[in-house]
Amino acid sequence: MRSVTLAGGIEMPVLGIGTWLHGDTGNQMRDAVVQAVEMGYRHIDCAYIYLNESKMGEAFATIFEKGLASREEMFITGKLWGTEHAKDRVEAHCRKSLADCQLDYFDLYLIHWPTGFIADNGNLPKRDNGDMAFSGVSIEETWLAMEQLVKKGLTRAIGVSNFNSEQIKTLMKVGSMKPVVLQVESNPRFQNEAIRRFCITQGIQMVGYSPFGSPDLPWGKKLAHILVEPILEKIAKEVNKSTAQVVLKYQLQRGIVVIPKSIFPNELEANMDIEGWELTPEQCKDIDTLETGERKIVPVNKLPDGEFELRDGDDINYPFHYVEPLLQDY
């Protein structure tokens, strides 16, 4: 599988597998990761808040014990959750995730969201009125603690997820290390083009999650499944590929690393068929027209009266109130 070289010379495979399985019964994602590595995947995207790190640990133990891949051949990402943003909590949280994943180090460790929550009151702490209990910990404090993880060998590289460009600029001003990766939502309907251009100008690798639009999640506007979009179906016939393969190839040709999720062997195998063929510039322009501006991955909070609000919308570090400027072509 082709890789991209991150700042610092670290190789990241351009195709990975996401491990957030909404409604997992226990072993589905674990077994899918083992199968994926058997097929040739080497990039696994994990996170504490997916609540399956111990299952990922079982998967990695099986992979290494069976000799399906060595640790050095794998690229494994972990993520810091919002309750652990304070500088005196970052390292312990990373070490706990490593222990649960049965790993000695991550290849990449990300701040999952810029918003911090108060600690020791569950993963999504609330106040008596039902509002989220934000900690107010600055992204600068968290980033400087993240840098220590690299220095201590707990991760080879650090980055961020769901940050806007202004927040990334802030980190670059205060830290001695800049984020090597920005992981954000990106698919043909929400291409996140402005942040993609920003990443290119800064030498930051963009990783796109939810490449198929996450239709199974309850958040965001209800839309027809992206894989039945007529434009994608037309192009799929032209290149003799599936619509899913067209979507992944489109992202790769935009320079984006993709981490689709599946627990089905046939889908995992099909997703790997992304080499040896290209979409034409005209086909890519046709896919560009699917942009709706509808962000799907915007977590919400259910209030006591049954109403919903943006989960992080009132926090000082909420990233999506900022409108990204569309930089000129570089």
C-alpha positions in Angstrom: 0.0 0.0 0.0 1.3 3.4 -1.0 2.3 5.8 1.8 2.8 9.5 2.3 5.8 10.9 4.3 4.9 13.0 7.3 7.0 15.8 8.7 9.9 14.0 10.5 10.1 11.2 7.8 7.4 9.0 9.2 5.5 6.9 6.6 1.7 6.8 6.8 -0.2 4.4 4.5 -2.7 6.4 2.4 -5.5 3.9 3.2 -6.4 3.0 6.8 -9.3 1.5 8.6 -11.4 3.5 11.1 -12.5 1.7 14.3 -15.4 3.7 15.6 -18.3 1.1 15.2 -21.6 2.6 16.2 -23.5 -0.2 18.0 -20.7 -2.7 18.1 -21.8 -5.9 19.8 -18.3 -6.6 21.2 -16.0 -8.3 18.8 -17.0 -7.1 15.4 -14.5 -4.3 15.1 -11.8 -6.4 16.7 -12.2 -9.2 14.3 -12.4 -6.8 11.3 -9.1 -5.3 12.2 -7.4 -8.7 12.3 -9.0 -9.5 8.9 -7.9 -6.2 7.5 -4.3 -6.7 8.4 -4.4 -10.2 6.9 -5.6 -8.5 3.7 -2.7 -6.0 3.7 -3.9 -3.0 5.7 -1.3 -1.5 7.9 -2.9 1.8 9.1 -5.4 1.5 12.0 -7.2 4.6 13.4 -8.1 4.2 17.1 -9.4 6.5 19.9 -10.2 6.3 23.6 -13.8 7.5 23.1 -14.6 4.7 20.7 -14.7 2.7 23.9 -13.1 -0.3 22.3 -9.3 0.1 23.0 -9.2 -3.1 25.0 -10.7 -4.9 22.0 -8.1 -3.2 19.7 -5.5 -4.5 22.1 -6.8 -8.1 21.6 -6.7 -7.5 17.8 -3.1 -6.2 17.9 -2.0 -9.1 20.2 -3.5 -11.6 17.7 -1.8 -9.8 14.7 1.6 -9.8 16.3 1.3 -13.3 17.8 0.3 -14.8 14.4 3.0 -12.9 12.6 0.5 -11.1 10.3 2.6 -8.0 10.6 5.3 -6.7 12.8 4.8 -3.6 15.0 7.2 -1.7 12.9 5.1 -2.4 9.8 2.0 -1.0 11.4 0.8 2.6 11.6 -1.5 3.0 14.6 -3.2 6.2 15.7 -4.6 7.0 19.2 -6.5 10.1 20.4 -6.6 12.2 23.6 -10.1 12.7 24.9 -11.4 16.1 26.2 -11.6 15.2 29.9 -7.8 14.8 29.8 -6.6 18.0 28.3 -5.0 19.4 31.5 -1.2 19.2 31.3 -1.0 16.9 34.3 -3.4 14.4 32.8 -2.2 14.0 29.2 0.6 11.5 29.7 -1.4 9.3 32.0 -4.3 9.1 29.5 -1.9 8.3 26.7 -0.3 5.6 28.8 -3.7 4.1 29.7 -4.6 3.9 26.0 -1.3 2.3 25.2 -1.8 -0.3 27.9 -5.4 -1.1 26.7 -4.2 -1.3 23.1 -1.3 -3.6 24.3 1.2 -1.2 22.6 4.5 0.4 23.6 3.9 3.5 21.5 1.5 5.1 19.0 2.7 6.2 15.6 0.4 9.2 15.8 -1.4 10.7 18.7 -4.1 13.3 18.2 -6.1 15.8 20.3 -9.5 14.4 19.3 -11.4 17.7 19.7 -10.2 21.1 20.8 -13.0 21.3 23.5 -12.0 20.2 27.0 -14.4 18.9 29.6 -14.1 18.7 33.4 -12.3 15.5 34.6 -13.5 12.6 36.7 -17.2 13.0 35.9 -17.6 10.6 33.0 -16.6 11.1 29.4 -19.4 13.6 28.7 -19.9 15.5 32.0 -22.9 17.8 32.4 -23.9 20.4 34.8 -27.2 20.3 36.8 -29.1 22.2 34.1 -28.0 19.7 31.4 -25.3 21.8 29.8 -22.0 20.4 29.1 -19.3 21.0 31.8 -16.4 22.5 29.9 -13.0 22.7 31.6 -11.7 25.8 29.9 -8.3 24.2 29.4 -6.5 26.0 26.6 -5.4 24.2 23.5 -1.9 25.7 24.1 -1.6 23.9 27.4 -2.7 20.6 25.9 -0.4 20.9 22.9 2.7 21.6 25.0 1.9 18.5 27.1 1.4 16.5 23.8 4.9 17.5 22.8 6.3 15.7 25.9 4.7 12.5 24.7 7.0 12.5 21.6 10.0 13.3 23.8 9.2 10.4 26.1 8.8 7.9 23.2 5.1 7.3 23.8 4.2 8.4 20.3 6.3 9.0 17.2 4.3 12.1 16.1 1.4 14.3 17.2 -1.4 16.1 15.5 -5.0 17.3 15.9 -8.5 16.4 14.9 -11.5 18.7 14.3 -9.4 21.8 14.7 -9.8 24.9 12.5 -6.9 26.7 10.8 -6.7 29.5 13.3 -6.4 27.0 16.2 -3.6 25.2 14.3 -1.8 28.5 13.8 -2.0 29.1 17.5 -0.4 25.8 18.3 2.4 26.5 15.8 3.2 29.7 17.5 3.4 28.3 21.1 5.0 24.9 20.4 8.3 23.6 19.2 6.5 21.0 17.1 3.8 21.6 14.6 0.9 19.2 14.0 1.9 16.7 11.4 -1.7 15.6 10.7 -5.1 17.2 10.8 -7.9 14.7 10.8 -11.3 16.1 9.7 -14.6 15.1 8.1 -14.3 15.0 4.3 -16.3 13.4 1.6 -17.8 14.4 -1.8 -20.7 16.2 -0.1 -18.5 17.9 2.5 -15.2 18.3 0.9 -13.6 20.6 3.4 -11.7 22.2 0.6 -10.6 25.3 2.5 -8.9 23.4 5.2 -7.3 21.1 2.6 -5.7 24.0 1.0 -4.5 25.4 4.3 -2.9 22.0 5.2 -1.0 22.0 1.9 0.4 25.4 2.5 1.6 24.4 6.0 3.0 21.0 5.1 0.3 19.2 7.3 -1.2 15.9 6.1 -5.0 16.0 6.0 -6.7 12.7 6.9 -10.3 12.5 5.9 -12.7 10.6 8.1 -16.3 9.6 7.2 -15.4 9.3 3.5 -18.9 7.8 2.8 -20.8 10.4 4.8 -21.5 8.3 7.9 -25.2 7.7 7.1 -25.6 5.4 10.1 -24.9 8.3 12.6 -27.9 10.2 14.1 -26.2 13.6 13.8 -26.6 16.1 11.0 -29.1 16.5 8.2 -30.7 13.3 6.9 -29.4 12.6 3.4 -29.7 9.8 0.9 -26.7 7.4 1.0 -23.8 9.1 -0.8 -22.9 5.8 -2.6 -26.2 6.0 -4.6 -25.5 9.5 -5.9 -26.2 9.4 -9.7 -22.9 11.2 -10.5 -20.9 8.7 -8.6 -22.8 5.8 -10.2 -22.1 7.2 -13.7 -18.4 7.6 -13.0 -18.2 4.1 -11.4 -19.6 2.6 -14.7 -17.1 4.6 -16.7 -14.1 3.3 -14.7 -15.5 -0.1 -14.0 -15.3 0.3 -10.3 -17.8 0.6 -7.4 -19.0 4.0 -6.2 -17.1 3.4 -2.9 -13.9 2.9 -4.8 -14.6 6.1 -6.8 -15.1 8.1 -3.6 -11.8 6.8 -2.1 -9.9 7.5 -5.3 -11.3 11.0 -5.5 -10.0 11.8 -2.0 -6.6 10.2 -2.7 -6.2 12.3 -5.8 -6.9 15.4 -3.7 -3.9 14.4 -1.5 -6.1 13.2 1.4 -5.4 10.0 3.4 -8.6 8.1 3.9 -9.8 5.9 6.8 -13.0 4.2 5.8 -14.7 1.9 8.3 -16.2 -1.5 7.6 -16.5 -4.9 9.4 -17.4 -6.8 6.2 -14.5 -8.7 4.5 -15.8 -8.0 1.0 -15.9 -4.3 1.6 -12.5 -4.2 3.3 -11.0 -6.0 0.3 -12.8 -3.8 -2.2 -11.6 -0.7 -0.5 -8.1 -1.7 -1.2 -8.6 -1.6 -5.0 -7.4 2.0 -5.3 -4.1 1.6 -7.1 -3.3 1.3 -10.8 -6.2 3.5 -12.1 -7.1 7.2 -12.0 -10.1 9.5 -12.3 -9.9 12.1 -15.0 -9.8 15.8 -14.2 -13.3 16.0 -15.7 -14.6 13.2 -13.5 -13.2 14.9 -10.4 -14.8 18.2 -11.4 -18.1 16.4 -11.7 -17.7 15.0 -8.2 -16.8 18.5 -7.0 -20.4 19.5 -7.8 -21.7 17.3 -5.1 -20.6 19.7 -2.4 -23.5 20.7 -0.1 -21.7 22.4 2.7 -23.5 20.1 5.1 -21.2 19.0 8.0 -22.4 15.7 9.4 -20.1 15.1 12.3 -21.3 17.8 14.7 -22.0 16.1 18.1 -25.1 17.3 19.9 -26.2 17.3 23.5 -29.7 16.3 24.6 -31.1 18.7 27.2 -33.5 17.7 30.0 -36.5 19.1 28.0 -35.7 16.8 25.1 -34.3 19.6 22.9 -30.9 19.3 21.3 -28.0 21.8 21.1 -24.5 21.7 19.7 -22.6 19.7 22.2 -19.5 22.0 22.2 -21.1 25.1 20.7 -20.8 27.3 23.8 -17.2 26.4 24.5 -14.4 28.9 23.8 -12.6 26.2 21.8 -15.5 25.2 19.6 -13.9 24.9 16.1 -16.8 25.3 13.7 -18.0 28.8 14.3 -15.0 29.9 12.4 -15.5 30.2 8.6 -12.4 29.0 6.8 -11.1 31.3 4.1 -10.7 29.6 0.7 -7.1 30.2 -0.2 -6.2 30.8 -3.8 -4.7 27.9 -5.7 -1.1 27.3 -4.7 
